[in-house]
């Protein structure tokens, strides 16, 4: 499995990038969201990758963020969604907005993505709602309302606890208790460490 490529960006279009890694040029299919984050050709680049093997080809898909790559893998688990469709979905909505729409069962917004009809949008919601889960809901809520630095810190600590398997209510309670004990100067790591002790 090729996890990432680091090298010089030779060329890029909104759907493809070519990266020179020690004299070997890799052609990588990318979503529009990753294209926006690429450096100018000739610059150094590190692209996270996902290798997709078919009977007739081995195709490399690239992403500038881990969040995009994870969502790509989740989208591939939906019946009727192939790599090309998954890239289209990723290019049509930011990862946070996409997770929020899936959790909120917002078929209307998902249907606005080019190439995604109402049936596909419904399938995305039904098959991915539990997988995206509470973390997607919290991320989307944080993106809709501008959070203060302290609220963002709390939100990040709660998300970390949820990713470790805690329920939202338990995570919220434990992080709040950690904040009361350590004070507002504590960082996310300190809050999570203290919350884990108390939980």
C-alpha positions in Angstrom: 0.0 0.0 0.0 1.3 3.4 -1.0 0.5 5.8 2.0 1.9 9.0 0.6 4.2 10.5 -2.1 6.7 13.3 -1.5 8.4 15.0 -4.4 8.2 17.8 -6.9 4.8 18.8 -8.4 5.3 18.5 -12.2 1.9 19.6 -13.3 -1.7 19.8 -12.0 -5.2 20.2 -13.3 -8.4 20.2 -11.1 -8.6 16.4 -11.4 -5.0 15.2 -11.9 -1.6 15.8 -10.5 1.8 14.4 -11.6 4.5 14.2 -8.9 8.1 13.4 -9.6 9.5 11.2 -6.8 13.2 10.7 -7.4 12.8 10.5 -11.2 9.6 8.5 -11.2 6.5 10.4 -12.3 3.3 9.3 -10.5 -0.1 10.3 -12.0 -2.6 10.9 -9.2 -6.4 11.5 -9.5 -7.3 14.3 -7.0 -10.5 16.0 -5.9 -11.1 19.7 -6.5 -10.7 20.4 -2.8 -7.1 19.0 -2.9 -6.2 20.9 -6.2 -6.8 24.2 -4.4 -4.2 23.3 -1.7 -1.4 22.2 -4.2 1.7 24.4 -4.6 2.7 25.8 -7.9 4.4 23.3 -10.3 8.0 22.8 -9.4 7.3 23.1 -5.7 7.7 20.4 -3.1 4.6 18.5 -2.3 3.4 15.7 0.0 0.2 13.9 -1.1 -1.6 11.3 0.9 -2.7 8.4 -1.3 -5.1 5.6 -1.7 -4.3 2.8 -4.2 -7.3 1.3 -6.0 -6.7 -1.9 -7.9 -9.0 -3.0 -10.7 -8.7 -6.0 -13.1 -7.5 -3.7 -15.9 -5.6 -0.9 -13.9 -4.0 0.2 -10.7 -5.1 3.8 -10.0 -3.7 6.2 -7.4 -5.9 8.7 -5.7 -4.4 11.6 -3.8 -5.5 14.0 -1.0 -3.9 17.0 0.7 -5.6 16.2 4.1 -6.2 13.0 6.1 -9.8 14.1 6.5 -10.3 14.0 2.7 -8.7 10.6 2.4 -10.8 9.1 5.2 -14.0 10.4 3.7 -13.0 9.0 0.3 -12.6 5.6 1.8 -16.0 5.9 3.6 -17.6 7.0 0.3 -16.2 3.9 -1.4 -18.1 1.7 1.1 -21.5 3.1 -0.2 -23.1 0.8 -2.8 -23.0 2.3 -6.2 -20.2 4.8 -5.4 -16.9 4.2 -7.2 -13.7 6.2 -7.0 -14.7 8.7 -9.7 -18.0 9.4 -8.0 -16.3 9.6 -4.6 -13.9 12.3 -5.9 -16.8 14.2 -7.4 -18.6 14.2 -4.0 -15.5 15.4 -2.3 -15.0 18.2 -4.8 -18.6 19.4 -4.4 -18.6 20.0 -0.6 -16.0 20.6 2.1 -15.3 17.5 4.3 -17.0 19.2 7.4 -20.1 20.3 5.4 -20.3 16.8 3.8 -20.3 15.1 7.2 -22.8 17.6 8.6 -25.2 17.0 5.6 -24.9 13.2 6.0 -25.6 13.4 9.8 -28.5 15.9 9.3 -30.0 13.7 6.5 -29.8 16.8 4.2 -30.6 15.1 0.9 -31.4 18.4 -0.7 -27.9 19.8 -0.2 -26.2 16.5 -1.2 -28.3 16.4 -4.4 -26.9 19.8 -5.5 -23.4 18.1 -6.0 -22.9 17.5 -9.7 -23.5 13.9 -10.5 -25.3 13.1 -7.2 -29.0 12.4 -7.7 -31.6 12.2 -4.9 -31.3 8.4 -4.7 -27.5 8.5 -4.3 -27.9 11.3 -1.7 -30.3 9.2 0.3 -28.0 6.2 0.1 -25.1 8.4 1.4 -27.2 9.4 4.4 -28.5 6.0 5.2 -25.2 4.1 4.8 -22.8 6.7 6.3 -24.8 8.4 9.1 -23.6 5.9 11.8 -20.1 5.9 10.4 -19.8 9.6 10.4 -21.7 9.8 13.6 -21.3 12.3 16.4 -17.9 13.6 15.4 -19.3 14.8 12.1 -22.2 16.5 13.9 -19.8 18.3 16.3 -17.5 19.4 13.5 -20.4 20.7 11.4 -21.8 22.6 14.4 -18.4 24.1 15.1 -18.1 25.2 11.5 -21.5 26.9 11.4 -20.9 29.0 14.5 -17.6 30.8 14.9 -16.2 29.5 18.1 -14.1 31.5 20.5 -10.5 30.1 21.1 -11.7 28.6 24.4 -14.8 27.0 22.9 -12.7 25.6 20.0 -10.3 24.1 22.6 -13.2 22.5 24.4 -14.7 21.2 21.1 -11.4 19.7 20.0 -10.9 18.0 23.4 -14.5 16.6 23.3 -13.9 15.3 19.7 -10.8 13.6 20.8 -12.6 11.9 23.6 -15.4 10.7 21.3 -12.8 9.4 18.8 -11.5 7.3 21.8 -14.9 5.7 22.2 -16.6 7.9 24.8 -20.3 8.9 24.3 -20.8 12.6 23.7 -22.4 13.3 27.1 -19.6 11.5 28.9 -16.9 13.3 26.9 -18.5 16.7 27.5 -18.8 16.1 31.2 -15.2 14.8 31.6 -13.7 17.6 29.6 -15.7 20.2 31.5 -14.4 18.7 34.8 -10.9 18.8 33.4 -11.2 22.4 32.5 -12.5 23.3 36.0 -9.6 21.5 37.5 -6.8 22.8 35.2 -8.1 26.2 34.3 -8.5 28.0 31.0 -4.7 28.0 30.3 -4.7 24.2 29.8 -4.2 23.0 26.2 -6.2 20.3 24.4 -3.7 17.6 25.2 -3.7 18.4 28.9 -7.5 18.6 29.0 -7.8 15.2 27.3 -5.2 13.6 29.6 -7.1 14.9 32.7 -10.5 13.9 31.3 -9.2 10.4 30.7 -8.1 10.1 34.3 -11.5 11.3 35.6 -13.7 9.4 33.1 
